[in-house]
């Protein structure tokens, strides 16, 4: 008998004082998990976060509901959100969806402020 594994999303949050808060996503961001992302961002925003860095390094899948969740996250914090660490299929979906504006990807200053986040993808033109 085959084992059925339902993909899930693990969310890590880290407020960083005066800098942007960090939201780390691991697994799959889809219709089943999009509301969890919004709830985590609301929690960071209510805790005083003005900006947000979303670390996609370990995100393996994203669908249209996930894209909507990222756009909502950008709206929930006053100074917006930046995406870092996207790769593979996730990077391709973000490129096809043209999410560079309004969300920023791979911003050097944001990564420096966020500390441990590393974007090992090739630089964008």
MOPAC internal coordinates of N, CA, C and O (Angstrom, degrees):
PM7 1SCF
backbone

  N    0.0000 0     0.00 0     0.00 0    0    0    0
  C    1.4536 1     0.00 0     0.00 0    1    0    0
  C    1.5180 1   108.57 1     0.00 0    2    1    0
  O    1.2310 1   120.49 1   -48.07 1    3    2    1
  N    1.3095 1   116.68 1   131.93 1    3    2    1
  C    1.4656 1   122.40 1  -178.49 1    5    3    2
  C    1.5239 1   109.98 1   -80.08 1    6    5    3
  O    1.2310 1   122.15 1   -35.63 1    7    6    5
  N    1.3031 1   113.49 1   144.37 1    7    6    5
  C    1.4549 1   119.23 1   177.14 1    9    7    6
  C    1.5308 1   108.41 1   -89.24 1   10    9    7
  O    1.2310 1   120.38 1   -46.01 1   11   10    9
  N    1.2990 1   116.87 1   133.99 1   11   10    9
  C    1.4586 1   121.54 1   178.22 1   13   11   10
  C    1.5252 1   107.73 1  -100.31 1   14   13   11
  O    1.2310 1   121.14 1   -55.53 1   15   14   13
  N    1.3117 1   115.42 1   124.47 1   15   14   13
  C    1.4532 1   120.42 1   179.20 1   17   15   14
  C    1.5185 1   108.23 1  -112.10 1   18   17   15
  O    1.2310 1   120.64 1   -56.92 1   19   18   17
  N    1.2901 1   116.38 1   123.08 1   19   18   17
  C    1.4610 1   121.58 1   177.27 1   21   19   18
  C    1.5226 1   107.31 1   -94.39 1   22   21   19
  O    1.2310 1   121.61 1   -57.78 1   23   22   21
  N    1.3260 1   114.53 1   122.22 1   23   22   21
  C    1.4654 1   119.03 1  -179.52 1   25   23   22
  C    1.5163 1   109.57 1   -62.34 1   26   25   23
  O    1.2310 1   121.50 1   -35.54 1   27   26   25
  N    1.3096 1   114.73 1   144.46 1   27   26   25
  C    1.4560 1   119.27 1   179.62 1   29   27   26
  C    1.5185 1   109.65 1  -133.12 1   30   29   27
  O    1.2310 1   121.53 1    -4.99 1   31   30   29
  N    1.2967 1   114.68 1   175.01 1   31   30   29
  C    1.4490 1   121.56 1   179.39 1   33   31   30
  C    1.5179 1   108.95 1  -123.41 1   34   33   31
  O    1.2310 1   121.05 1   -51.94 1   35   34   33
  N    1.3169 1   115.59 1   128.06 1   35   34   33
  C    1.4575 1   121.26 1   171.40 1   37   35   34
  C    1.5189 1   106.86 1  -103.02 1   38   37   35
  O    1.2310 1   121.04 1   -46.16 1   39   38   37
  N    1.3239 1   115.61 1   133.84 1   39   38   37
  C    1.4614 1   121.08 1  -178.13 1   41   39   38
  C    1.5128 1   109.13 1  -119.95 1   42   41   39
  O    1.2310 1   120.93 1   -53.44 1   43   42   41
  N    1.3110 1   115.82 1   126.56 1   43   42   41
  C    1.4530 1   121.28 1   173.97 1   45   43   42
  C    1.5114 1   109.30 1  -113.95 1   46   45   43
  O    1.2310 1   120.23 1   -41.23 1   47   46   45
  N    1.3165 1   117.17 1   138.77 1   47   46   45
  C    1.4682 1   120.45 1   177.44 1   49   47   46
  C    1.5153 1   109.09 1  -124.98 1   50   49   47
  O    1.2310 1   121.85 1   -31.99 1   51   50   49
  N    1.3303 1   114.07 1   148.01 1   51   50   49
  C    1.4555 1   119.39 1   178.35 1   53   51   50
  C    1.5193 1   108.60 1  -148.39 1   54   53   51
  O    1.2310 1   119.82 1   -72.83 1   55   54   53
  N    1.3298 1   117.95 1   107.17 1   55   54   53
  C    1.4620 1   119.14 1   172.15 1   57   55   54
  C    1.5260 1   107.71 1   -70.61 1   58   57   55
  O    1.2310 1   120.16 1   -33.71 1   59   58   57
  N    1.3129 1   117.29 1   146.29 1   59   58   57
  C    1.4696 1   119.82 1  -175.97 1   61   59   58
  C    1.5180 1   112.82 1  -125.04 1   62   61   59
  O    1.2310 1   120.39 1  -147.69 1   63   62   61
  N    1.3029 1   116.85 1    32.31 1   63   62   61
  C    1.4659 1   119.00 1   178.70 1   65   63   62
  C    1.5127 1   111.63 1    68.41 1   66   65   63
  O    1.2310 1   120.84 1    59.53 1   67   66   65
  N    1.3257 1   115.99 1  -120.47 1   67   66   65
  C    1.4652 1   120.56 1  -176.28 1   69   67   66
  C    1.5243 1   112.52 1   -76.25 1   70   69   67
  O    1.2310 1   119.47 1   158.51 1   71   70   69
  N    1.3349 1   118.62 1   -21.49 1   71   70   69
  C    1.4592 1   121.98 1  -179.02 1   73   71   70
  C    1.5164 1   111.10 1   -84.45 1   74   73   71
  O    1.2310 1   120.92 1     4.21 1   75   74   73
  N    1.3222 1   115.84 1  -175.79 1   75   74   73
  C    1.4637 1   119.21 1   178.75 1   77   75   74
  C    1.5262 1   111.46 1   -69.21 1   78   77   75
  O    1.2310 1   120.91 1   -31.47 1   79   78   77
  N    1.3114 1   115.86 1   148.53 1   79   78   77
  C    1.4585 1   120.56 1   172.44 1   81   79   78
  C    1.5293 1   107.57 1   -74.32 1   82   81   79
  O    1.2310 1   120.60 1   -22.53 1   83   82   81
  N    1.3260 1   116.46 1   157.47 1   83   82   81
  C    1.4596 1   121.08 1  -179.15 1   85   83   82
  C    1.5230 1   109.18 1  -118.65 1   86   85   83
  O    1.2310 1   121.00 1   -48.97 1   87   86   85
  N    1.3205 1   115.70 1   131.03 1   87   86   85
  C    1.4526 1   123.32 1   175.75 1   89   87   86
  C    1.5219 1   106.80 1  -117.67 1   90   89   87
  O    1.2310 1   120.21 1   -60.16 1   91   90   89
  N    1.3361 1   117.20 1   119.84 1   91   90   89
  C    1.4557 1   121.81 1  -179.23 1   93   91   90
  C    1.5205 1   108.84 1  -107.36 1   94   93   91
  O    1.2310 1   120.79 1   -52.70 1   95   94   93
  N    1.3378 1   116.10 1   127.30 1   95   94   93
  C    1.4588 1   121.17 1  -178.96 1   97   95   94
  C    1.5259 1   109.39 1  -113.41 1   98   97   95
  O    1.2310 1   120.70 1   -50.14 1   99   98   97
  N    1.3428 1   116.26 1   129.86 1   99   98   97
  C    1.4720 1   122.15 1   179.32 1  101   99   98
  C    1.5244 1   108.91 1  -129.18 1  102  101   99
  O    1.2310 1   120.35 1   -53.70 1  103  102  101
  N    1.3224 1   116.93 1   126.30 1  103  102  101
  C    1.4628 1   120.23 1   176.79 1  105  103  102
  C    1.5089 1   111.87 1   111.99 1  106  105  103
  O    1.2310 1   120.54 1    51.60 1  107  106  105
  N    1.3332 1   116.58 1  -128.40 1  107  106  105
  C    1.4638 1   122.64 1  -174.90 1  109  107  106
  C    1.5161 1   111.06 1  -121.18 1  110  109  107
  O    1.2310 1   121.13 1   -51.76 1  111  110  109
  N    1.3168 1   115.44 1   128.24 1  111  110  109
  C    1.4647 1   121.74 1   176.47 1  113  111  110
  C    1.5203 1   107.28 1  -107.28 1  114  113  111
  O    1.2310 1   121.44 1   -74.36 1  115  114  113
  N    1.3411 1   114.86 1   105.64 1  115  114  113
  C    1.4534 1   120.78 1  -175.36 1  117  115  114
  C    1.5297 1   109.72 1  -145.48 1  118  117  115
  O    1.2310 1   120.64 1    13.24 1  119  118  117
  N    1.3106 1   116.39 1  -166.76 1  119  118  117
  C    1.4708 1   120.49 1  -177.37 1  121  119  118
  C    1.5248 1   112.37 1   -58.06 1  122  121  119
  O    1.2310 1   120.52 1   147.78 1  123  122  121
  N    1.3253 1   116.61 1   -32.22 1  123  122  121
  C    1.4626 1   119.93 1  -178.65 1  125  123  122
  C    1.5204 1   113.18 1   -73.98 1  126  125  123
  O    1.2310 1   119.98 1   158.91 1  127  126  125
  N    1.3363 1   117.65 1   -21.09 1  127  126  125
  C    1.4673 1   119.69 1  -174.42 1  129  127  126
  C    1.5266 1   114.72 1  -121.30 1  130  129  127
  O    1.2310 1   119.74 1   174.93 1  131  130  129
  N    1.3133 1   118.10 1    -5.07 1  131  130  129
  C    1.4717 1   121.04 1  -175.38 1  133  131  130
  C    1.5334 1   112.58 1   -59.91 1  134  133  131
  O    1.2310 1   119.95 1   141.14 1  135  134  133
  N    1.3224 1   117.71 1   -38.86 1  135  134  133
  C    1.4683 1   120.61 1  -179.65 1  137  135  134
  C    1.5304 1   111.80 1   -64.93 1  138  137  135
  O    1.2310 1   120.57 1   148.57 1  139  138  137
  N    1.3346 1   116.52 1   -31.43 1  139  138  137
  C    1.4626 1   120.57 1   178.39 1  141  139  138
  C    1.5311 1   110.88 1   -64.59 1  142  141  139
  O    1.2310 1   120.64 1   143.33 1  143  142  141
  N    1.3195 1   116.39 1   -36.67 1  143  142  141
  C    1.4641 1   120.63 1   178.82 1  145  143  142
  C    1.5228 1   109.61 1   -65.67 1  146  145  143
  O    1.2310 1   120.56 1   133.17 1  147  146  145
  N    1.3283 1   116.54 1   -46.83 1  147  146  145
  C    1.4657 1   120.25 1   179.08 1  149  147  146
  C    1.5287 1   110.79 1   -59.64 1  150  149  147
  O    1.2310 1   120.04 1   138.68 1  151  150  149
  N    1.3188 1   117.54 1   -41.32 1  151  150  149
  C    1.4681 1   120.52 1   179.32 1  153  151  150
  C    1.5253 1   110.85 1   -64.18 1  154  153  151
  O    1.2310 1   120.06 1   138.80 1  155  154  153
  N    1.3272 1   117.50 1   -41.20 1  155  154  153
  C    1.4679 1   120.58 1   179.06 1  157  155  154
  C    1.5280 1   110.75 1   -64.80 1  158  157  155
  O    1.2310 1   120.37 1   138.87 1  159  158  157
  N    1.3193 1   116.90 1   -41.13 1  159  158  157
  C    1.4706 1   120.36 1   179.77 1  161  159  158
  C    1.5233 1   110.26 1   -67.79 1  162  161  159
  O    1.2310 1   120.29 1   139.64 1  163  162  161
  N    1.3119 1   117.05 1   -40.36 1  163  162  161
  C    1.4784 1   119.68 1   176.56 1  165  163  162
  C    1.5215 1   110.60 1   -59.61 1  166  165  163
  O    1.2310 1   120.38 1   139.30 1  167  166  165
  N    1.3248 1   116.88 1   -40.70 1  167  166  165
  C    1.4607 1   120.56 1   177.65 1  169  167  166
  C    1.5165 1   111.88 1   -61.82 1  170  169  167
  O    1.2310 1   120.31 1   137.18 1  171  170  169
  N    1.3290 1   117.02 1   -42.82 1  171  170  169
  C    1.4707 1   120.31 1   177.85 1  173  171  170
  C    1.5265 1   110.82 1   -65.67 1  174  173  171
  O    1.2310 1   120.69 1   138.04 1  175  174  173
  N    1.3360 1   116.28 1   -41.96 1  175  174  173
  C    1.4639 1   120.35 1  -179.81 1  177  175  174
  C    1.5280 1   111.03 1   -64.80 1  178  177  175
  O    1.2310 1   120.15 1   138.66 1  179  178  177
  N    1.3298 1   117.33 1   -41.34 1  179  178  177
  C    1.4625 1   119.49 1   179.38 1  181  179  178
  C    1.5246 1   111.20 1   -68.97 1  182  181  179
  O    1.2310 1   120.60 1   158.57 1  183  182  181
  N    1.3332 1   116.45 1   -21.43 1  183  182  181
  C    1.4587 1   120.98 1   175.68 1  185  183  182
  C    1.5159 1   113.49 1   -84.26 1  186  185  183
  O    1.2310 1   120.55 1  -177.86 1  187  186  185
  N    1.3278 1   116.55 1     2.14 1  187  186  185
  C    1.4612 1   120.83 1   175.35 1  189  187  186
  C    1.5106 1   116.20 1   105.62 1  190  189  187
  O    1.2310 1   119.54 1  -178.18 1  191  190  189
  N    1.3366 1   118.48 1     1.82 1  191  190  189
  C    1.4686 1   119.75 1   179.11 1  193  191  190
  C    1.5228 1   110.16 1   -64.19 1  194  193  191
  O    1.2310 1   120.92 1   -50.89 1  195  194  193
  N    1.3196 1   115.84 1   129.11 1  195  194  193
  C    1.4674 1   121.05 1   177.99 1  197  195  194
  C    1.5199 1   111.60 1   -97.96 1  198  197  195
  O    1.2310 1   120.52 1   153.07 1  199  198  197
  N    1.3291 1   116.60 1   -26.93 1  199  198  197
  C    1.4597 1   120.66 1   177.60 1  201  199  198
  C    1.5195 1   108.58 1  -139.68 1  202  201  199
  O    1.2310 1   121.28 1   -12.76 1  203  202  201
  N    1.3208 1   115.16 1   167.24 1  203  202  201
  C    1.4524 1   120.35 1  -171.53 1  205  203  202
  C    1.5227 1   110.36 1  -142.75 1  206  205  203
  O    1.2310 1   120.85 1   -43.09 1  207  206  205
  N    1.3256 1   115.97 1   136.91 1  207  206  205
  C    1.4482 1   122.37 1   169.98 1  209  207  206
  C    1.5219 1   106.41 1  -109.85 1  210  209  207
  O    1.2310 1   120.62 1   -55.37 1  211  210  209
  N    1.3275 1   116.41 1   124.63 1  211  210  209
  C    1.4607 1   121.07 1   179.67 1  213  211  210
  C    1.5224 1   107.49 1  -106.15 1  214  213  211
  O    1.2310 1   121.08 1   -66.71 1  215  214  213
  N    1.3331 1   115.55 1   113.29 1  215  214  213
  C    1.4582 1   122.61 1  -178.28 1  217  215  214
  C    1.5291 1   109.10 1   -88.72 1  218  217  215
  O    1.2310 1   121.05 1   -65.97 1  219  218  217
  N    1.3364 1   115.60 1   114.03 1  219  218  217
  C    1.4592 1   121.96 1  -177.28 1  221  219  218
  C    1.5290 1   112.34 1  -103.15 1  222  221  219
  O    1.2310 1   120.03 1  -168.07 1  223  222  221
  N    1.3228 1   117.54 1    11.93 1  223  222  221
  C    1.4588 1   122.06 1  -174.54 1  225  223  222
  C    1.5220 1   112.62 1   -52.56 1  226  225  223
  O    1.2310 1   119.95 1   140.25 1  227  226  225
  N    1.3248 1   117.69 1   -39.75 1  227  226  225
  C    1.4600 1   121.19 1  -176.76 1  229  227  226
  C    1.5270 1   113.42 1  -106.96 1  230  229  227
  O    1.2310 1   120.59 1  -166.26 1  231  230  229
  N    1.3293 1   116.49 1    13.74 1  231  230  229
  C    1.4597 1   120.13 1   175.26 1  233  231  230
  C    1.5230 1   107.95 1   -80.51 1  234  233  231
  O    1.2310 1   119.95 1   -54.01 1  235  234  233
  N    1.3211 1   117.69 1   125.99 1  235  234  233
  C    1.4688 1   122.11 1  -174.60 1  237  235  234
  C    1.5220 1   113.22 1  -104.39 1  238  237  235
  O    1.2310 1   119.94 1   161.26 1  239  238  237
  N    1.3372 1   117.71 1   -18.74 1  239  238  237
  C    1.4631 1   121.03 1  -177.05 1  241  239  238
  C    1.5133 1   109.15 1  -151.36 1  242  241  239
  O    1.2310 1   121.00 1   -35.84 1  243  242  241
  N    1.3302 1   115.70 1   144.16 1  243  242  241
  C    1.4639 1   121.14 1   174.29 1  245  243  242
  C    1.5244 1   107.87 1  -147.40 1  246  245  243
  O    1.2310 1   120.45 1   -41.40 1  247  246  245
  N    1.3280 1   116.75 1   138.60 1  247  246  245
  C    1.4590 1   120.91 1   175.37 1  249  247  246
  C    1.5276 1   109.19 1  -119.55 1  250  249  247
  O    1.2310 1   120.30 1    10.37 1  251  250  249
  N    1.3256 1   117.04 1  -169.63 1  251  250  249
  C    1.4675 1   120.09 1  -176.01 1  253  251  250
  C    1.5304 1   112.02 1   -63.48 1  254  253  251
  O    1.2310 1   119.84 1   147.74 1  255  254  253
  N    1.3184 1   117.91 1   -32.26 1  255  254  253
  C    1.4654 1   120.26 1   176.14 1  257  255  254
  C    1.5189 1   110.28 1   -66.57 1  258  257  255
  O    1.2310 1   120.60 1   143.01 1  259  258  257
  N    1.3202 1   116.45 1   -36.99 1  259  258  257
  C    1.4614 1   121.18 1   176.21 1  261  259  258
  C    1.5172 1   111.69 1   -65.67 1  262  261  259
  O    1.2310 1   120.55 1   138.68 1  263  262  261
  N    1.3291 1   116.56 1   -41.32 1  263  262  261
  C    1.4687 1   120.07 1   176.49 1  265  263  262
  C    1.5234 1   110.42 1   -60.59 1  266  265  263
  O    1.2310 1   120.74 1   136.43 1  267  266  265
  N    1.3271 1   116.18 1   -43.57 1  267  266  265
  C    1.4688 1   120.34 1   178.36 1  269  267  266
  C    1.5302 1   110.52 1   -61.73 1  270  269  267
  O    1.2310 1   120.06 1   141.94 1  271  270  269
  N    1.3361 1   117.48 1   -38.06 1  271  270  269
  C    1.4690 1   121.07 1   179.00 1  273  271  270
  C    1.5286 1   110.85 1   -64.44 1  274  273  271
  O    1.2310 1   120.09 1   141.39 1  275  274  273
  N    1.3356 1   117.44 1   -38.61 1  275  274  273
  C    1.4688 1   120.23 1   177.91 1  277  275  274
  C    1.5239 1   110.94 1   -66.59 1  278  277  275
  O    1.2310 1   120.42 1   139.22 1  279  278  277
  N    1.3193 1   116.80 1   -40.78 1  279  278  277
  C    1.4700 1   120.04 1   177.48 1  281  279  278
  C    1.5253 1   110.91 1   -65.46 1  282  281  279
  O    1.2310 1   120.17 1   140.73 1  283  282  281
  N    1.3255 1   117.28 1   -39.27 1  283  282  281
  C    1.4640 1   120.93 1   177.26 1  285  283  282
  C    1.5253 1   110.35 1   -63.95 1  286  285  283
  O    1.2310 1   120.45 1   138.63 1  287  286  285
  N    1.3360 1   116.74 1   -41.37 1  287  286  285
  C    1.4673 1   120.47 1   178.77 1  289  287  286
  C    1.5225 1   110.34 1   -58.36 1  290  289  287
  O    1.2310 1   120.47 1   140.32 1  291  290  289
  N    1.3163 1   116.70 1   -39.68 1  291  290  289
  C    1.4644 1   121.39 1   178.94 1  293  291  290
  C    1.5259 1   111.22 1   -61.69 1  294  293  291
  O    1.2310 1   120.75 1   146.31 1  295  294  293
  N    1.3225 1   116.17 1   -33.69 1  295  294  293
  C    1.4654 1   121.08 1  -179.09 1  297  295  294
  C    1.5296 1   113.17 1   -81.93 1  298  297  295
  O    1.2310 1   120.21 1   157.25 1  299  298  297
  N    1.3263 1   117.20 1   -22.75 1  299  298  297
  C    1.4644 1   120.52 1  -174.50 1  301  299  298
  C    1.5245 1   114.51 1   -79.96 1  302  301  299
  O    1.2310 1   119.77 1   160.81 1  303  302  301
  N    1.3236 1   118.04 1   -19.19 1  303  302  301
  C    1.4737 1   120.71 1   177.51 1  305  303  302
  C    1.5307 1   107.99 1  -110.87 1  306  305  303
  O    1.2310 1   120.05 1   -42.40 1  307  306  305
  N    1.3331 1   117.50 1   137.60 1  307  306  305
  C    1.4629 1   121.18 1  -172.19 1  309  307  306
  C    1.5319 1   115.30 1   -54.10 1  310  309  307
  O    1.2310 1   120.09 1   139.53 1  311  310  309
  N    1.3318 1   117.43 1   -40.47 1  311  310  309
  C    1.4676 1   119.78 1  -176.55 1  313  311  310
  C    1.5211 1   113.50 1   -99.14 1  314  313  311
  O    1.2310 1   119.91 1  -170.43 1  315  314  313
  N    1.3230 1   117.78 1     9.57 1  315  314  313
  C    1.4527 1   121.93 1   174.19 1  317  315  314
  C    1.5133 1   114.93 1    85.03 1  318  317  315
  O    1.2310 1   121.74 1     2.88 1  319  318  317
  N    1.3254 1   114.28 1  -177.12 1  319  318  317
  C    1.4616 1   122.51 1  -175.59 1  321  319  318
  C    1.5201 1   110.57 1  -125.08 1  322  321  319
  O    1.2310 1   121.31 1   -27.14 1  323  322  321
  N    1.3275 1   115.11 1   152.86 1  323  322  321
  C    1.4621 1   123.06 1   173.70 1  325  323  322
  C    1.5158 1   108.58 1  -123.33 1  326  325  323
  O    1.2310 1   120.80 1   -36.72 1  327  326  325
  N    1.3313 1   116.07 1   143.28 1  327  326  325
  C    1.4520 1   121.91 1   178.18 1  329  327  326
  C    1.5205 1   109.16 1  -103.64 1  330  329  327
  O    1.2310 1   120.38 1   -44.59 1  331  330  329
  N    1.3243 1   116.87 1   135.41 1  331  330  329
  C    1.4637 1   121.00 1   175.59 1  333  331  330
  C    1.5234 1   109.56 1  -136.47 1  334  333  331
  O    1.2310 1   120.93 1   -27.63 1  335  334  333
  N    1.3198 1   115.83 1   152.37 1  335  334  333
  C    1.4466 1   121.69 1   171.27 1  337  335  334
  C    1.5093 1   116.87 1    82.62 1  338  337  335
  O    1.2310 1   119.34 1  -170.18 1  339  338  337
  N    1.3279 1   118.86 1     9.82 1  339  338  337
  C    1.4662 1   118.25 1  -179.22 1  341  339  338
  C    1.5185 1   109.82 1   -68.84 1  342  341  339
  O    1.2310 1   121.35 1   -34.85 1  343  342  341
  N    1.3292 1   115.01 1   145.15 1  343  342  341
  C    1.4620 1   120.83 1   179.48 1  345  343  342
  C    1.5199 1   109.68 1  -153.92 1  346  345  343
  O    1.2310 1   121.26 1   -14.70 1  347  346  345
  N    1.3064 1   115.19 1   165.30 1  347  346  345
  C    1.4598 1   121.45 1   175.78 1  349  347  346
  C    1.5154 1   113.55 1    57.25 1  350  349  347
  O    1.2310 1   121.48 1    43.40 1  351  350  349
  N    1.3316 1   114.78 1  -136.60 1  351  350  349
  C    1.4575 1   120.70 1  -176.52 1  353  351  350
  C    1.5307 1   111.45 1   -62.62 1  354  353  351
  O    1.2310 1   120.02 1   146.02 1  355  354  353
  N    1.3169 1   117.56 1   -33.98 1  355  354  353
  C    1.4712 1   120.40 1   179.35 1  357  355  354
  C    1.5293 1   109.42 1   -64.31 1  358  357  355
  O    1.2310 1   120.02 1   134.10 1  359  358  357
  N    1.3221 1   117.56 1   -45.90 1  359  358  357
  C    1.4657 1   120.97 1   178.26 1  361  359  358
  C    1.5244 1   110.28 1   -59.91 1  362  361  359
  O    1.2310 1   120.77 1   137.36 1  363  362  361
  N    1.3351 1   116.14 1   -42.64 1  363  362  361
  C    1.4626 1   119.75 1  -178.33 1  365  363  362
  C    1.5294 1   110.94 1   -64.25 1  366  365  363
  O    1.2310 1   120.02 1   137.34 1  367  366  365
  N    1.3216 1   117.56 1   -42.66 1  367  366  365
  C    1.4664 1   120.44 1   178.55 1  369  367  366
  C    1.5336 1   110.03 1   -62.15 1  370  369  367
  O    1.2310 1   119.90 1   137.93 1  371  370  369
  N    1.3243 1   117.79 1   -42.07 1  371  370  369
  C    1.4671 1   120.56 1   178.40 1  373  371  370
  C    1.5263 1   110.87 1   -63.57 1  374  373  371
  O    1.2310 1   120.36 1   141.29 1  375  374  373
  N    1.3192 1   116.92 1   -38.71 1  375  374  373
  C    1.4717 1   120.28 1   178.60 1  377  375  374
  C    1.5211 1   110.85 1   -65.95 1  378  377  375
  O    1.2310 1   120.41 1   133.93 1  379  378  377
  N    1.3314 1   116.83 1   -46.07 1  379  378  377
  C    1.4620 1   120.92 1  -179.53 1  381  379  378
  C    1.5257 1   110.48 1   -62.99 1  382  381  379
  O    1.2310 1   120.74 1   142.01 1  383  382  381
  N    1.3415 1   116.18 1   -37.99 1  383  382  381
  C    1.4653 1   120.64 1   179.93 1  385  383  382
  C    1.5225 1   112.18 1   -78.31 1  386  385  383
  O    1.2310 1   120.20 1   174.27 1  387  386  385
  N    1.3413 1   117.22 1    -5.73 1  387  386  385
  C    1.4698 1   122.68 1   179.53 1  389  387  386
  C    1.5218 1   111.59 1    55.37 1  390  389  387
  O    1.2310 1   120.48 1  -129.96 1  391  390  389
  N    1.3359 1   116.69 1    50.04 1  391  390  389
  C    1.4596 1   120.60 1  -178.25 1  393  391  390
  C    1.5189 1   113.88 1   -87.82 1  394  393  391
  O    1.2310 1   119.22 1  -168.99 1  395  394  393
  N    1.3036 1   119.09 1    11.01 1  395  394  393
  C    1.4535 1   117.25 1   175.74 1  397  395  394
  C    1.5296 1   109.42 1   -59.19 1  398  397  395
  O    1.2310 1   118.16 1   121.59 1  399  398  397
  N    1.3151 1   121.12 1   -58.41 1  399  398  397
  C    1.4553 1   118.49 1   165.80 1  401  399  398
  C    1.5211 1   107.88 1   -95.59 1  402  401  399
  O    1.2310 1   118.12 1   -43.04 1  403  402  401
  N    1.3020 1   121.19 1   136.96 1  403  402  401
  C    1.4549 1   127.45 1     6.77 1  405  403  402
  C    1.5209 1   114.11 1   -85.01 1  406  405  403
  O    1.2310 1   119.29 1   166.98 1  407  406  405
  N    1.3222 1   118.96 1   -13.02 1  407  406  405
  C    1.4623 1   119.37 1  -179.82 1  409  407  406
  C    1.5175 1   109.21 1   -87.92 1  410  409  407
  O    1.2310 1   120.96 1   -40.93 1  411  410  409
  N    1.3112 1   115.77 1   139.07 1  411  410  409
  C    1.4638 1   121.00 1   179.87 1  413  411  410
  C    1.5173 1   109.19 1   -93.16 1  414  413  411
  O    1.2310 1   120.81 1   -36.32 1  415  414  413
  N    1.3288 1   116.05 1   143.68 1  415  414  413
  C    1.4622 1   120.10 1   177.61 1  417  415  414
  C    1.5195 1   109.31 1  -121.65 1  418  417  415
  O    1.2310 1   120.64 1   -45.77 1  419  418  417
  N    1.3218 1   116.38 1   134.23 1  419  418  417
  C    1.4519 1   121.22 1   171.67 1  421  419  418
  C    1.5110 1   114.97 1    70.25 1  422  421  419
  O    1.2310 1   119.49 1  -155.81 1  423  422  421
  N    1.3072 1   118.58 1    24.19 1  423  422  421
  C    1.4608 1   122.57 1  -178.81 1  425  423  422
  C    1.5287 1   110.22 1   -66.49 1  426  425  423
  O    1.2310 1   119.92 1   -60.67 1  427  426  425
  N    1.3267 1   117.77 1   119.33 1  427  426  425
  C    1.4688 1   122.18 1  -176.17 1  429  427  426
  C    1.5335 1   112.55 1   -58.59 1  430  429  427
  O    1.2310 1   119.93 1   135.45 1  431  430  429
  N    1.3096 1   117.74 1   -44.55 1  431  430  429
  C    1.4627 1   120.69 1  -178.85 1  433  431  430
  C    1.5252 1   111.07 1   -63.07 1  434  433  431
  O    1.2310 1   120.58 1   139.15 1  435  434  433
  N    1.3129 1   116.50 1   -40.85 1  435  434  433
  C    1.4554 1   120.21 1  -179.94 1  437  435  434
  C    1.5135 1   110.58 1   -63.92 1  438  437  435
  O    1.2310 1   120.04 1   136.17 1  439  438  437
  N    1.3262 1   117.53 1   -43.83 1  439  438  437
  C    1.4638 1   120.16 1   178.77 1  441  439  438
  C    1.5190 1   110.72 1   -62.94 1  442  441  439
  O    1.2310 1   120.16 1   140.76 1  443  442  441
  N    1.3208 1   117.30 1   -39.24 1  443  442  441
  C    1.4607 1   120.02 1  -179.94 1  445  443  442
  C    1.5249 1   110.45 1   -64.74 1  446  445  443
  O    1.2310 1   120.35 1   137.43 1  447  446  445
  N    1.3159 1   116.94 1   -42.57 1  447  446  445
  C    1.4641 1   121.19 1   179.62 1  449  447  446
  C    1.5190 1   110.15 1   -66.36 1  450  449  447
  O    1.2310 1   120.25 1   139.87 1  451  450  449
  N    1.3450 1   117.12 1   -40.13 1  451  450  449
  C    1.4572 1   121.45 1  -176.12 1  453  451  450
  C    1.5227 1   112.28 1   -72.96 1  454  453  451
  O    1.2310 1   119.75 1   161.66 1  455  454  453
  N    1.3140 1   118.09 1   -18.34 1  455  454  453
  C    1.4580 1   120.17 1   174.75 1  457  455  454
  C    1.4998 1   115.00 1    86.22 1  458  457  455
  O    1.2310 1   120.16 1    87.00 1  459  458  457
  N    1.3138 1   117.30 1   -93.00 1  459  458  457
  C    1.4610 1   120.98 1  -168.00 1  461  459  458
  C    1.5127 1   114.63 1   -82.11 1  462  461  459
  O    1.2310 1   119.10 1   177.86 1  463  462  461
  N    1.2978 1   119.32 1    -2.14 1  463  462  461
  C    1.4540 1   120.37 1  -177.30 1  465  463  462
  C    1.5240 1   109.47 1   -80.19 1  466  465  463
  O    1.2310 1   120.97 1   -48.59 1  467  466  465
  N    1.3091 1   115.75 1   131.41 1  467  466  465
  C    1.4566 1   120.99 1  -179.24 1  469  467  466
  C    1.5150 1   108.63 1  -125.50 1  470  469  467
  O    1.2310 1   120.57 1   -50.54 1  471  470  469
  N    1.3226 1   116.52 1   129.46 1  471  470  469
  C    1.4541 1   121.64 1   175.82 1  473  471  470
  C    1.5139 1   106.58 1  -108.98 1  474  473  471
  O    1.2310 1   120.29 1   -73.55 1  475  474  473
  N    1.3380 1   117.06 1   106.45 1  475  474  473
  C    1.4516 1   119.60 1  -176.31 1  477  475  474
  C    1.5165 1   113.32 1   -94.01 1  478  477  475
  O    1.2310 1   120.31 1  -167.65 1  479  478  477
  N    1.3063 1   117.02 1    12.35 1  479  478  477
  C    1.4567 1   120.07 1   179.64 1  481  479  478
  C    1.5279 1   109.61 1   -78.80 1  482  481  479
  O    1.2310 1   122.09 1   -17.72 1  483  482  481
  N    1.3262 1   113.61 1   162.28 1  483  482  481
  C    1.4619 1   119.46 1   179.23 1  485  483  482
  C    1.5291 1   109.58 1   -64.38 1  486  485  483
  O    1.2310 1   120.31 1   -31.44 1  487  486  485
  N    1.3326 1   117.02 1   148.56 1  487  486  485
  C    1.4678 1   120.19 1   179.31 1  489  487  486
  C    1.5188 1   110.55 1   -61.65 1  490  489  487
  O    1.2310 1   121.13 1   -30.87 1  491  490  489
  N    1.2968 1   115.44 1   149.13 1  491  490  489
  C    1.4656 1   121.50 1   178.75 1  493  491  490
  C    1.5238 1   109.60 1   -93.05 1  494  493  491
  O    1.2310 1   120.84 1   -32.37 1  495  494  493
  N    1.3231 1   116.00 1   147.63 1  495  494  493
  C    1.4928 1   118.75 1   176.59 1  497  495  494
  C    1.5035 1   111.45 1   -67.49 1  498  497  495
  O    1.2310 1   120.10 1   180.00 1  499  498  497

